[in-house]
């Protein structure tokens, strides 16, 4: 039930199921600003598209709602961010 969203993160390509799941591809690492996400508990993890190693260990975040920023695991390579609402 996701759909592409060009405005969620100005420096990435994202698909959203708003309030439930967010997936963004960033061609270059660094600090990234995300669009508005509703308040709640989320699981956030990174995938390295250059290896077959899968996702990083998930981080549980308690988001207060609104715009937020994240930093990729390194500042030069491409990364995929996956954020999913926890039940």
Jmol script that loads the backbone (N, CA, C; Angstrom):
load data "model"
ATOM      1  N   UNK A   1       0.814  -1.199   0.000  1.00  0.00           N
ATOM      2  CA  UNK A   1       0.000   0.000   0.000  1.00  0.00           C
ATOM      3  C   UNK A   1       0.854   1.257   0.000  1.00  0.00           C
ATOM      4  N   UNK A   2       2.110   1.153  -0.421  1.00  0.00           N
ATOM      5  CA  UNK A   2       2.970   2.332  -0.474  1.00  0.00           C
ATOM      6  C   UNK A   2       2.858   3.010  -1.830  1.00  0.00           C
ATOM      7  N   UNK A   3       3.300   4.248  -1.853  1.00  0.00           N
ATOM      8  CA  UNK A   3       3.314   5.013  -3.092  1.00  0.00           C
ATOM      9  C   UNK A   3       4.535   5.916  -3.086  1.00  0.00           C
ATOM     10  N   UNK A   4       5.113   6.188  -4.269  1.00  0.00           N
ATOM     11  CA  UNK A   4       6.240   7.118  -4.342  1.00  0.00           C
ATOM     12  C   UNK A   4       5.814   8.496  -3.837  1.00  0.00           C
ATOM     13  N   UNK A   5       6.754   9.177  -3.201  1.00  0.00           N
ATOM     14  CA  UNK A   5       6.497  10.525  -2.710  1.00  0.00           C
ATOM     15  C   UNK A   5       7.750  11.351  -2.946  1.00  0.00           C
ATOM     16  N   UNK A   6       7.693  12.296  -3.872  1.00  0.00           N
ATOM     17  CA  UNK A   6       8.854  13.122  -4.234  1.00  0.00           C
ATOM     18  C   UNK A   6       9.180  14.175  -3.190  1.00  0.00           C
ATOM     19  N   UNK A   7       8.251  14.475  -2.297  1.00  0.00           N
ATOM     20  CA  UNK A   7       8.443  15.583  -1.356  1.00  0.00           C
ATOM     21  C   UNK A   7       8.818  15.160   0.053  1.00  0.00           C
ATOM     22  N   UNK A   8       8.846  13.862   0.352  1.00  0.00           N
ATOM     23  CA  UNK A   8       9.106  13.433   1.720  1.00  0.00           C
ATOM     24  C   UNK A   8      10.538  13.718   2.160  1.00  0.00           C
ATOM     25  N   UNK A   9      11.498  13.491   1.279  1.00  0.00           N
ATOM     26  CA  UNK A   9      12.903  13.767   1.590  1.00  0.00           C
ATOM     27  C   UNK A   9      13.535  14.356   0.346  1.00  0.00           C
ATOM     28  N   UNK A  10      13.969  15.596   0.430  1.00  0.00           N
ATOM     29  CA  UNK A  10      14.458  16.301  -0.759  1.00  0.00           C
ATOM     30  C   UNK A  10      15.696  15.668  -1.378  1.00  0.00           C
ATOM     31  N   UNK A  11      16.434  14.884  -0.625  1.00  0.00           N
ATOM     32  CA  UNK A  11      17.675  14.316  -1.164  1.00  0.00           C
ATOM     33  C   UNK A  11      17.575  12.818  -1.439  1.00  0.00           C
ATOM     34  N   UNK A  12      16.358  12.252  -1.399  1.00  0.00           N
ATOM     35  CA  UNK A  12      16.223  10.815  -1.608  1.00  0.00           C
ATOM     36  C   UNK A  12      15.002  10.465  -2.428  1.00  0.00           C
ATOM     37  N   UNK A  13      14.930   9.206  -2.784  1.00  0.00           N
ATOM     38  CA  UNK A  13      13.773   8.656  -3.489  1.00  0.00           C
ATOM     39  C   UNK A  13      13.017   7.799  -2.488  1.00  0.00           C
ATOM     40  N   UNK A  14      11.755   8.148  -2.223  1.00  0.00           N
ATOM     41  CA  UNK A  14      11.030   7.496  -1.136  1.00  0.00           C
ATOM     42  C   UNK A  14       9.702   6.908  -1.587  1.00  0.00           C
ATOM     43  N   UNK A  15       9.315   5.847  -0.868  1.00  0.00           N
ATOM     44  CA  UNK A  15       7.982   5.266  -0.987  1.00  0.00           C
ATOM     45  C   UNK A  15       7.392   5.273   0.417  1.00  0.00           C
ATOM     46  N   UNK A  16       6.118   5.650   0.507  1.00  0.00           N
ATOM     47  CA  UNK A  16       5.487   5.795   1.814  1.00  0.00           C
ATOM     48  C   UNK A  16       4.157   5.070   1.887  1.00  0.00           C
ATOM     49  N   UNK A  17       3.897   4.567   3.048  1.00  0.00           N
ATOM     50  CA  UNK A  17       2.558   4.205   3.482  1.00  0.00           C
ATOM     51  C   UNK A  17       2.401   5.053   4.741  1.00  0.00           C
ATOM     52  N   UNK A  18       1.987   6.326   4.590  1.00  0.00           N
ATOM     53  CA  UNK A  18       2.066   7.310   5.669  1.00  0.00           C
ATOM     54  C   UNK A  18       1.518   6.811   7.006  1.00  0.00           C
ATOM     55  N   UNK A  19       2.331   7.051   8.030  1.00  0.00           N
ATOM     56  CA  UNK A  19       1.986   6.644   9.381  1.00  0.00           C
ATOM     57  C   UNK A  19       2.349   5.205   9.698  1.00  0.00           C
ATOM     58  N   UNK A  20       2.685   4.411   8.660  1.00  0.00           N
ATOM     59  CA  UNK A  20       2.989   3.001   8.875  1.00  0.00           C
ATOM     60  C   UNK A  20       4.384   2.586   8.428  1.00  0.00           C
ATOM     61  N   UNK A  21       4.796   3.007   7.222  1.00  0.00           N
ATOM     62  CA  UNK A  21       6.075   2.522   6.693  1.00  0.00           C
ATOM     63  C   UNK A  21       6.664   3.519   5.704  1.00  0.00           C
ATOM     64  N   UNK A  22       8.008   3.648   5.765  1.00  0.00           N
ATOM     65  CA  UNK A  22       8.745   4.597   4.938  1.00  0.00           C
ATOM     66  C   UNK A  22      10.021   3.911   4.443  1.00  0.00           C
ATOM     67  N   UNK A  23      10.287   4.000   3.147  1.00  0.00           N
ATOM     68  CA  UNK A  23      11.512   3.443   2.580  1.00  0.00           C
ATOM     69  C   UNK A  23      12.113   4.518   1.682  1.00  0.00           C
ATOM     70  N   UNK A  24      13.387   4.868   1.935  1.00  0.00           N
ATOM     71  CA  UNK A  24      14.051   5.905   1.144  1.00  0.00           C
ATOM     72  C   UNK A  24      15.415   5.420   0.675  1.00  0.00           C
ATOM     73  N   UNK A  25      15.728   5.698  -0.578  1.00  0.00           N
ATOM     74  CA  UNK A  25      17.046   5.422  -1.137  1.00  0.00           C
ATOM     75  C   UNK A  25      17.790   6.737  -1.252  1.00  0.00           C
ATOM     76  N   UNK A  26      19.027   6.748  -0.746  1.00  0.00           N
ATOM     77  CA  UNK A  26      19.887   7.924  -0.839  1.00  0.00           C
ATOM     78  C   UNK A  26      21.130   7.560  -1.631  1.00  0.00           C
ATOM     79  N   UNK A  27      21.353   8.242  -2.748  1.00  0.00           N
ATOM     80  CA  UNK A  27      22.513   7.968  -3.606  1.00  0.00           C
ATOM     81  C   UNK A  27      23.815   8.407  -2.942  1.00  0.00           C
ATOM     82  N   UNK A  28      23.740   9.351  -2.025  1.00  0.00           N
ATOM     83  CA  UNK A  28      24.917   9.838  -1.294  1.00  0.00           C
ATOM     84  C   UNK A  28      24.583   9.893   0.186  1.00  0.00           C
ATOM     85  N   UNK A  29      25.528   9.505   1.011  1.00  0.00           N
ATOM     86  CA  UNK A  29      25.323   9.522   2.453  1.00  0.00           C
ATOM     87  C   UNK A  29      25.340  10.917   3.030  1.00  0.00           C
ATOM     88  N   UNK A  30      25.210  10.992   4.345  1.00  0.00           N
ATOM     89  CA  UNK A  30      25.236  12.269   5.061  1.00  0.00           C
ATOM     90  C   UNK A  30      23.982  12.475   5.877  1.00  0.00           C
ATOM     91  N   UNK A  31      23.759  13.701   6.309  1.00  0.00           N
ATOM     92  CA  UNK A  31      22.566  14.040   7.084  1.00  0.00           C
ATOM     93  C   UNK A  31      21.384  14.238   6.147  1.00  0.00           C
ATOM     94  N   UNK A  32      20.241  13.642   6.488  1.00  0.00           N
ATOM     95  CA  UNK A  32      19.047  13.700   5.649  1.00  0.00           C
ATOM     96  C   UNK A  32      17.865  14.207   6.467  1.00  0.00           C
ATOM     97  N   UNK A  33      17.063  15.068   5.863  1.00  0.00           N
ATOM     98  CA  UNK A  33      15.845  15.579   6.506  1.00  0.00           C
ATOM     99  C   UNK A  33      14.667  14.796   5.959  1.00  0.00           C
ATOM    100  N   UNK A  34      13.850  14.286   6.865  1.00  0.00           N
ATOM    101  CA  UNK A  34      12.653  13.540   6.497  1.00  0.00           C
ATOM    102  C   UNK A  34      11.430  14.415   6.691  1.00  0.00           C
ATOM    103  N   UNK A  35      10.404  14.150   5.921  1.00  0.00           N
ATOM    104  CA  UNK A  35       9.146  14.869   6.068  1.00  0.00           C
ATOM    105  C   UNK A  35       8.453  14.501   7.362  1.00  0.00           C
ATOM    106  N   UNK A  36       7.262  14.971   7.514  1.00  0.00           N
ATOM    107  CA  UNK A  36       6.508  14.773   8.750  1.00  0.00           C
ATOM    108  C   UNK A  36       6.077  13.319   8.927  1.00  0.00           C
ATOM    109  N   UNK A  37       6.352  12.794  10.111  1.00  0.00           N
ATOM    110  CA  UNK A  37       5.955  11.443  10.510  1.00  0.00           C
ATOM    111  C   UNK A  37       5.120  11.591  11.779  1.00  0.00           C
ATOM    112  N   UNK A  38       3.967  10.900  11.866  1.00  0.00           N
ATOM    113  CA  UNK A  38       3.151  10.998  13.080  1.00  0.00           C
ATOM    114  C   UNK A  38       3.908  10.490  14.319  1.00  0.00           C
ATOM    115  N   UNK A  39       3.516  10.985  15.458  1.00  0.00           N
ATOM    116  CA  UNK A  39       4.118  10.540  16.720  1.00  0.00           C
ATOM    117  C   UNK A  39       3.882   9.047  16.916  1.00  0.00           C
ATOM    118  N   UNK A  40       4.869   8.389  17.519  1.00  0.00           N
ATOM    119  CA  UNK A  40       4.726   6.968  17.822  1.00  0.00           C
ATOM    120  C   UNK A  40       6.063   6.270  17.911  1.00  0.00           C
ATOM    121  N   UNK A  41       6.008   4.965  18.156  1.00  0.00           N
ATOM    122  CA  UNK A  41       7.208   4.133  18.218  1.00  0.00           C
ATOM    123  C   UNK A  41       7.459   3.511  16.854  1.00  0.00           C
ATOM    124  N   UNK A  42       8.701   3.619  16.386  1.00  0.00           N
ATOM    125  CA  UNK A  42       9.082   3.119  15.074  1.00  0.00           C
ATOM    126  C   UNK A  42      10.359   2.291  15.180  1.00  0.00           C
ATOM    127  N   UNK A  43      10.518   1.388  14.235  1.00  0.00           N
ATOM    128  CA  UNK A  43      11.756   0.630  14.084  1.00  0.00           C
ATOM    129  C   UNK A  43      12.458   1.189  12.853  1.00  0.00           C
ATOM    130  N   UNK A  44      13.722   1.562  13.009  1.00  0.00           N
ATOM    131  CA  UNK A  44      14.498   2.147  11.920  1.00  0.00           C
ATOM    132  C   UNK A  44      15.726   1.274  11.667  1.00  0.00           C
ATOM    133  N   UNK A  45      15.985   0.972  10.390  1.00  0.00           N
ATOM    134  CA  UNK A  45      17.186   0.204  10.045  1.00  0.00           C
ATOM    135  C   UNK A  45      17.698   0.642   8.677  1.00  0.00           C
ATOM    136  N   UNK A  46      18.975   0.364   8.450  1.00  0.00           N
ATOM    137  CA  UNK A  46      19.652   0.739   7.208  1.00  0.00           C
ATOM    138  C   UNK A  46      20.019  -0.513   6.427  1.00  0.00           C
ATOM    139  N   UNK A  47      19.946  -0.410   5.109  1.00  0.00           N
ATOM    140  CA  UNK A  47      20.384  -1.489   4.221  1.00  0.00           C
ATOM    141  C   UNK A  47      21.489  -0.952   3.335  1.00  0.00           C
ATOM    142  N   UNK A  48      22.562  -1.738   3.240  1.00  0.00           N
ATOM    143  CA  UNK A  48      23.711  -1.378   2.417  1.00  0.00           C
ATOM    144  C   UNK A  48      23.526  -2.046   1.054  1.00  0.00           C
ATOM    145  N   UNK A  49      23.190  -1.290  -0.003  1.00  0.00           N
ATOM    146  CA  UNK A  49      22.940  -1.905  -1.304  1.00  0.00           C
ATOM    147  C   UNK A  49      24.208  -2.403  -2.004  1.00  0.00           C
ATOM    148  N   UNK A  50      25.364  -2.133  -1.442  1.00  0.00           N
ATOM    149  CA  UNK A  50      26.619  -2.575  -2.059  1.00  0.00           C
ATOM    150  C   UNK A  50      27.022  -3.972  -1.613  1.00  0.00           C
ATOM    151  N   UNK A  51      26.337  -4.510  -0.617  1.00  0.00           N
ATOM    152  CA  UNK A  51      26.655  -5.851  -0.117  1.00  0.00           C
ATOM    153  C   UNK A  51      25.377  -6.684  -0.060  1.00  0.00           C
ATOM    154  N   UNK A  52      25.530  -7.955   0.142  1.00  0.00           N
ATOM    155  CA  UNK A  52      24.366  -8.839   0.292  1.00  0.00           C
ATOM    156  C   UNK A  52      24.099  -9.113   1.765  1.00  0.00           C
ATOM    157  N   UNK A  53      24.596  -8.246   2.632  1.00  0.00           N
ATOM    158  CA  UNK A  53      24.527  -8.489   4.064  1.00  0.00           C
ATOM    159  C   UNK A  53      23.202  -8.196   4.731  1.00  0.00           C
ATOM    160  N   UNK A  54      22.247  -7.651   4.015  1.00  0.00           N
ATOM    161  CA  UNK A  54      20.946  -7.367   4.619  1.00  0.00           C
ATOM    162  C   UNK A  54      20.940  -6.080   5.416  1.00  0.00           C
ATOM    163  N   UNK A  55      19.945  -5.968   6.290  1.00  0.00           N
ATOM    164  CA  UNK A  55      19.743  -4.752   7.069  1.00  0.00           C
ATOM    165  C   UNK A  55      20.639  -4.705   8.300  1.00  0.00           C
ATOM    166  N   UNK A  56      20.900  -3.479   8.770  1.00  0.00           N
ATOM    167  CA  UNK A  56      21.606  -3.274  10.034  1.00  0.00           C
ATOM    168  C   UNK A  56      20.671  -3.673  11.171  1.00  0.00           C
ATOM    169  N   UNK A  57      21.218  -3.731  12.356  1.00  0.00           N
ATOM    170  CA  UNK A  57      20.392  -3.998  13.536  1.00  0.00           C
ATOM    171  C   UNK A  57      19.374  -2.870  13.672  1.00  0.00           C
ATOM    172  N   UNK A  58      18.115  -3.201  13.922  1.00  0.00           N
ATOM    173  CA  UNK A  58      17.097  -2.146  14.029  1.00  0.00           C
ATOM    174  C   UNK A  58      17.266  -1.314  15.292  1.00  0.00           C
ATOM    175  N   UNK A  59      16.919  -0.048  15.162  1.00  0.00           N
ATOM    176  CA  UNK A  59      16.878   0.862  16.300  1.00  0.00           C
ATOM    177  C   UNK A  59      15.417   1.171  16.557  1.00  0.00           C
ATOM    178  N   UNK A  60      15.006   1.145  17.806  1.00  0.00           N
ATOM    179  CA  UNK A  60      13.645   1.548  18.159  1.00  0.00           C
ATOM    180  C   UNK A  60      13.702   3.019  18.539  1.00  0.00           C
ATOM    181  N   UNK A  61      12.850   3.802  17.898  1.00  0.00           N
ATOM    182  CA  UNK A  61      12.808   5.234  18.185  1.00  0.00           C
ATOM    183  C   UNK A  61      11.408   5.626  18.615  1.00  0.00           C
ATOM    184  N   UNK A  62      11.328   6.523  19.586  1.00  0.00           N
ATOM    185  CA  UNK A  62      10.057   7.094  19.996  1.00  0.00           C
ATOM    186  C   UNK A  62      10.027   8.483  19.395  1.00  0.00           C
ATOM    187  N   UNK A  63       9.274   8.622  18.318  1.00  0.00           N
ATOM    188  CA  UNK A  63       9.234   9.879  17.577  1.00  0.00           C
ATOM    189  C   UNK A  63       8.100  10.749  18.112  1.00  0.00           C
ATOM    190  N   UNK A  64       8.410  11.989  18.393  1.00  0.00           N
ATOM    191  CA  UNK A  64       7.422  12.913  18.938  1.00  0.00           C
ATOM    192  C   UNK A  64       6.480  13.499  17.903  1.00  0.00           C
ATOM    193  N   UNK A  65       6.695  13.169  16.631  1.00  0.00           N
ATOM    194  CA  UNK A  65       5.852  13.693  15.561  1.00  0.00           C
ATOM    195  C   UNK A  65       6.520  14.851  14.850  1.00  0.00           C
ATOM    196  N   UNK A  66       6.240  14.978  13.558  1.00  0.00           N
ATOM    197  CA  UNK A  66       6.772  16.083  12.772  1.00  0.00           C
ATOM    198  C   UNK A  66       7.988  15.700  11.956  1.00  0.00           C
ATOM    199  N   UNK A  67       8.695  16.720  11.514  1.00  0.00           N
ATOM    200  CA  UNK A  67       9.885  16.567  10.678  1.00  0.00           C
ATOM    201  C   UNK A  67      11.043  16.083  11.538  1.00  0.00           C
ATOM    202  N   UNK A  68      11.903  15.256  10.969  1.00  0.00           N
ATOM    203  CA  UNK A  68      13.076  14.777  11.703  1.00  0.00           C
ATOM    204  C   UNK A  68      14.251  14.652  10.753  1.00  0.00           C
ATOM    205  N   UNK A  69      15.411  14.388  11.310  1.00  0.00           N
ATOM    206  CA  UNK A  69      16.596  14.188  10.484  1.00  0.00           C
ATOM    207  C   UNK A  69      17.303  12.915  10.933  1.00  0.00           C
ATOM    208  N   UNK A  70      18.022  12.309   9.987  1.00  0.00           N
ATOM    209  CA  UNK A  70      18.794  11.102  10.251  1.00  0.00           C
ATOM    210  C   UNK A  70      20.149  11.248   9.575  1.00  0.00           C
ATOM    211  N   UNK A  71      21.121  10.504  10.056  1.00  0.00           N
ATOM    212  CA  UNK A  71      22.447  10.470   9.434  1.00  0.00           C
ATOM    213  C   UNK A  71      22.694   9.051   8.936  1.00  0.00           C
ATOM    214  N   UNK A  72      23.098   8.921   7.687  1.00  0.00           N
ATOM    215  CA  UNK A  72      23.415   7.609   7.130  1.00  0.00           C
ATOM    216  C   UNK A  72      24.627   7.027   7.860  1.00  0.00           C
ATOM    217  N   UNK A  73      24.836   5.712   7.790  1.00  0.00           N
ATOM    218  CA  UNK A  73      25.971   5.103   8.489  1.00  0.00           C
ATOM    219  C   UNK A  73      27.340   5.632   8.063  1.00  0.00           C
ATOM    220  N   UNK A  74      27.467   6.107   6.842  1.00  0.00           N
ATOM    221  CA  UNK A  74      28.685   6.830   6.445  1.00  0.00           C
ATOM    222  C   UNK A  74      28.271   7.971   5.539  1.00  0.00           C
ATOM    223  N   UNK A  75      29.194   8.877   5.273  1.00  0.00           N
ATOM    224  CA  UNK A  75      28.811  10.100   4.563  1.00  0.00           C
ATOM    225  C   UNK A  75      29.070  10.074   3.062  1.00  0.00           C
ATOM    226  N   UNK A  76      29.549   8.967   2.510  1.00  0.00           N
ATOM    227  CA  UNK A  76      29.890   8.986   1.087  1.00  0.00           C
ATOM    228  C   UNK A  76      29.129   7.985   0.227  1.00  0.00           C
ATOM    229  N   UNK A  77      28.664   6.889   0.788  1.00  0.00           N
ATOM    230  CA  UNK A  77      28.058   5.829  -0.017  1.00  0.00           C
ATOM    231  C   UNK A  77      26.539   5.935  -0.082  1.00  0.00           C
ATOM    232  N   UNK A  78      25.940   5.098  -0.936  1.00  0.00           N
ATOM    233  CA  UNK A  78      24.490   5.045  -1.040  1.00  0.00           C
ATOM    234  C   UNK A  78      23.915   4.132   0.041  1.00  0.00           C
ATOM    235  N   UNK A  79      22.687   4.453   0.499  1.00  0.00           N
ATOM    236  CA  UNK A  79      22.034   3.723   1.585  1.00  0.00           C
ATOM    237  C   UNK A  79      20.532   3.691   1.377  1.00  0.00           C
ATOM    238  N   UNK A  80      19.888   2.680   1.958  1.00  0.00           N
ATOM    239  CA  UNK A  80      18.431   2.591   1.978  1.00  0.00           C
ATOM    240  C   UNK A  80      17.983   2.632   3.436  1.00  0.00           C
ATOM    241  N   UNK A  81      17.031   3.503   3.729  1.00  0.00           N
ATOM    242  CA  UNK A  81      16.473   3.646   5.068  1.00  0.00           C
ATOM    243  C   UNK A  81      15.087   3.010   5.096  1.00  0.00           C
ATOM    244  N   UNK A  82      14.830   2.193   6.118  1.00  0.00           N
ATOM    245  CA  UNK A  82      13.507   1.591   6.298  1.00  0.00           C
ATOM    246  C   UNK A  82      13.009   1.944   7.694  1.00  0.00           C
ATOM    247  N   UNK A  83      11.849   2.585   7.751  1.00  0.00           N
ATOM    248  CA  UNK A  83      11.224   2.949   9.021  1.00  0.00           C
ATOM    249  C   UNK A  83       9.833   2.329   9.029  1.00  0.00           C
ATOM    250  N   UNK A  84       9.512   1.619  10.112  1.00  0.00           N
ATOM    251  CA  UNK A  84       8.222   0.948  10.207  1.00  0.00           C
ATOM    252  C   UNK A  84       7.610   1.175  11.586  1.00  0.00           C
ATOM    253  N   UNK A  85       6.334   1.513  11.588  1.00  0.00           N
ATOM    254  CA  UNK A  85       5.598   1.719  12.847  1.00  0.00           C
ATOM    255  C   UNK A  85       5.549   0.408  13.621  1.00  0.00           C
ATOM    256  N   UNK A  86       5.797   0.481  14.915  1.00  0.00           N
ATOM    257  CA  UNK A  86       5.718  -0.710  15.779  1.00  0.00           C
ATOM    258  C   UNK A  86       4.299  -0.860  16.273  1.00  0.00           C
ATOM    259  N   UNK A  87       3.881  -2.084  16.462  1.00  0.00           N
ATOM    260  CA  UNK A  87       2.520  -2.362  16.962  1.00  0.00           C
ATOM    261  C   UNK A  87       2.413  -2.080  18.439  1.00  0.00           C
TER     262      UNK A  87
END
end "model"
wireframe off; spacefill off
backbone 0.3
color backbone group
